[in-house]
Amino acid sequence: MRFMQRIFSFNTRLQNTKSKIWADIKTSLVVTRQKRSFLIRPPKFIPLFFRFHCTAFLEMLKGKVEEEHVFMPPRHVHGMTELKRDAFTKSINVPALKVKKEIINRLMKPLKQIALQRPGLKRVMEDPEDENKRLIILDPCQISSADSFDDSIKIVLGQFGVDLQVYTHNLELTYENFKTEEILRAVLPEGQDVTSSFSRVGHIAHMNLREHQLPYRYLVGQVIIDKNPGVTSVVNKTNIIDNAYRNFQMELLAGEDNMITKVKENGFTYEFDFSKVYWNPRLGTEHNRVVALLKAEDIVFDVFAGVGPFAIPAAKKNCAVLANDLNPESCKWLVHNCKLNKVDRRVKTFSLDGRDFILGPLKDELNKISTDVGNSSVHIIMNLPALAIDFLDAFKNLLDKASNNNLPTVHCYGFSKDDNPAKDIKEKAESVLGVSLEGHCCVHQVRNVAPNKEMMCISFQLPAEVLYKEHSQFQVSVIPEENEPKPKRIRTDPSVQE
C-alpha cells in the first residue's frame, strides 16, 4: 500500500511540476524565437529525481520550437496584404545521407520517419559531387549528426553499407514548400488567432474570418486556393443567417465568381447556387441519422426542405415525401435534385411559408391518410433551428376528429445556449404545444454551433390532445432509442430521455 501511495505521490508531483513550468515556457518561447536559440534546460527549482522526466518533456517541446523556426517563412513577409509568392523564398541547411542510387528504393521505407517531409519537396536529390549517389534529405529537427540515429536505423544503414556520416546540404524553400498555417502565421499580426480552416462546398471554400483578419482577407483567400486542390472559389460570410430564406451575404475573396456547385453527401448528389440557398456540410451525419429511422412506405413531410438532404434520401428509401421550402431558389434546386437523383416521382414539392404548408398540404394529406395508413408511419421533419419550435403551435387542433392512433412523429430542431440544452429544448417545445412531453420524447445533440450554443433535435409523437379537436385517450408511444447513436457529448436533465 505504501509503495502505491509513493507512486501516486510521484505522479502528482510530476504533473504539478510540469504545470508550474508551462507559464515560463510560454514566455520563453517568444524570447527563444527572437534570439534564434533553442537551448532549453529544466529550471533549477526542479528536484533532481524529476529532471529526467522534465528533460524528456522539454526535448519534445524543443523539437516543436525548432521546427517552427526552421520552416517559418522569412520575416519580411510580415504584414503583407497582397500575396507575393517570390518573397517567401529562403535557404536553409539540412542534414543529408549519401547513398548509392541503386539502393534508394529499399532504404526509403525504413528511413521514412526521419526523412524530410515538406509540401512539394523531394526527399531524394542528385549528389552534385557523385553521379552514382543520391542525397536523402533528413529532418533537421531530428537529425544533426550520426549520434542522432537510433540503434534500429544504424542497423539498417549498416546492412546496406551506408556511411553514417551526415552531410550538410543547402536547400532552397519557396512558397510551394510552406504550409497554409505557416504562411498565414508569418503574415498576420503576432499573437492573433490564425484561421486556416474552412467549410468545403464543392469547389467553394467558405470561411468565417474574424475582424483582425479582414485586412488580409484577399491574401488568405489566394493562399487557400493555392494550397487546396479543387478549390477554385473562396468566400467569406459577411453577415449572420437572419433572413427567412436562410442564406447569407458573402464576399468573394479569391478565384472565380461561380457559386453554382455540386456536392455529394451520403451517396446522393446535390447541385445548387450556394449564394442563394442554405447548405451546411456539417449536417451529413444528422441527415443520415434521421433517414435511418424511416422505413419503406412511410410518409414524410419536410417542412423546411432546403435543396433536399432529408427529402431525397427518404424518397430513395421508398417513402412518400411532401417537401416544402419558402425560398423559391431552394425549391427550384430541390426539384432539380429530385430529378438528378431519380426520385422525382416520389416527391411532391411546395414553396410556401412553413405554417401555410402545415395548415394546407400537410393537413390535407393527413386527412386523406388518417383512416388507412396500414403499417406506415408518418414523420414530420422541421429543420429550421432558429424558428422551428415556434411553428409547433400550427399543429394545435389541426384535424377535426381522431380516427386511429397512428400519430405523426415530429423531428424538430432548435438552438440552445442553456447549460442543459436537452432540458431547455424540451421545455420550449412543451411551452408552445401546451402539453407535457415527459417520457414521450427523445432529445439528440446534433452539433456544437458556437461556444455555449448547441443545435438540438427533439423527436416526439404529436399528442392527440394537440392534433385533434375531438380526441380519444390514445396511448402515446415512447420514441424508441435503439436506432439512436449516442451523441458525443451529453448534457441532459435526468427527466429527459436521450
C-alpha positions, 0 to 999 in steps of 0.5 A, a space after each residue: 500500500 505504501 509503495 502505491 501511495 509513493 507512486 501516486 505521490 510521484 505522479 502528482 508531483 510530476 504533473 504539478 511540476 510540469 504545470 508550474 513550468 508551462 507559464 515560463 515556457 510560454 514566455 520563453 518561447 517568444 524570447 527563444 524565437 527572437 534570439 534564434 536559440 533553442 537551448 532549453 534546460 529544466 529550471 533549477 527549482 526542479 528536484 533532481 529525481 524529476 529532471 529526467 522526466 522534465 528533460 524528456 518533456 522539454 526535448 519534445 517541446 524543443 523539437 516543436 520550437 525548432 521546427 517552427 523556426 526552421 520552416 517559418 517563412 522569412 520575416 519580411 513577409 510580415 504584414 503583407 496584404 497582397 500575396 507575393 509568392 517570390 518573397 517567401 523564398 529562403 535557404 536553409 541547411 539540412 542534414 543529408 545521407 549519401 547513398 548509392 542510387 541503386 539502393 534508394 528504393 529499399 532504404 526509403 521505407 525504413 528511413 521514412 520517419 526521419 526523412 524530410 517531409 515538406 509540401 512539394 519537396 523531394 526527399 531524394 536529390 542528385 549528389 552534385 559531387 557523385 553521379 552514382 549517389 543520391 542525397 536523402 534529405 533528413 529532418 533537421 529537427 531530428 537529425 544533426 549528426 550520426 549520434 542522432 540515429 537510433 540503434 534500429 536505423 544504424 542497423 539498417 544503414 549498416 546492412 546496406 553499407 551506408 556511411 553514417 556520416 551526415 552531410 550538410 546540404 543547402 536547400 532552397 524553400 519557396 512558397 510551394 514548400 510552406 504550409 497554409 498555417 505557416 504562411 498565414 502565421 508569418 503574415 498576420 499580426 503576432 499573437 492573433 488567432 490564425 484561421 486556416 480552416 474552412 467549410 468545403 462546398 464543392 469547389 467553394 471554400 467558405 470561411 468565417 474570418 474574424 475582424 483582425 483578419 479582414 485586412 488580409 482577407 484577399 491574401 488568405 483567400 489566394 493562399 487557400 486556393 493555392 494550397 487546396 486542390 479543387 478549390 477554385 472559389 473562396 468566400 467569406 460570410 459577411 453577415 449572420 443567417 437572419 433572413 427567412 430564406 436562410 442564406 447569407 451575404 458573402 464576399 468573394 475573396 479569391 478565384 472565380 465568381 461561380 457559386 453554382 456547385 455540386 456536392 455529394 453527401 451520403 451517396 446522393 448528389 446535390 447541385 445548387 447556387 450556394 449564394 442563394 440557398 442554405 447548405 451546411 456540410 456539417 449536417 451529413 451525419 444528422 441527415 443520415 441519422 434521421 433517414 435511418 429511422 424511416 422505413 419503406 412506405 412511410 410518409 414524410 413531410 419536410 417542412 423546411 426542405 432546403 435543396 433536399 438532404 432529408 427529402 431525397 434520401 427518404 424518397 430513395 428509401 421508398 417513402 412518400 415525401 411532401 417537401 416544402 421550402 419558402 425560398 423559391 431558389 431552394 425549391 427550384 434546386 430541390 426539384 432539380 435534385 429530385 430529378 438528378 437523383 431519380 426520385 422525382 416521382 416520389 416527391 411532391 414539392 411546395 414553396 410556401 411559408 412553413 405554417 401555410 404548408 402545415 395548415 394546407 398540404 400537410 393537413 390535407 394529406 393527413 386527412 386523406 391518410 388518417 383512416 388507412 395508413 396500414 403499417 406506415 408511419 408518418 414523420 414530420 421533419 422541421 429543420 429550421 433551428 432558429 424558428 422551428 419550435 415556434 411553428 409547433 403551435 400550427 399543429 394545435 387542433 389541426 384535424 377535426 376528429 381522431 380516427 386511429 392512433 397512428 400519430 405523426 412523429 415530429 423531428 424538430 430542431 432548435 438552438 440552445 445556449 442553456 447549460 442543459 440544452 436537452 432540458 431547455 429544448 424540451 421545455 420550449 417545445 412543451 411551452 408552445 404545444 401546451 402539453 407535457 412531453 415527459 417520457 414521450 420524447 427523445 432529445 439528440 445533440 446534433 452539433 456544437 454551433 458556437 461556444 455555449 450554443 448547441 443545435 438540438 433535435 427533439 423527436 416526439 409523437 404529436 399528442 392527440 390532445 394537440 392534433 385533434 379537436 375531438 380526441 380519444 385517450 390514445 396511448 402515446 408511444 415512447 420514441 424508441 432509442 435503439 436506432 439512436 447513436 449516442 451523441 458525443 457529448 451529453 448534457 441532459 436533465 435526468 427527466 429527459 430521455 436521450 
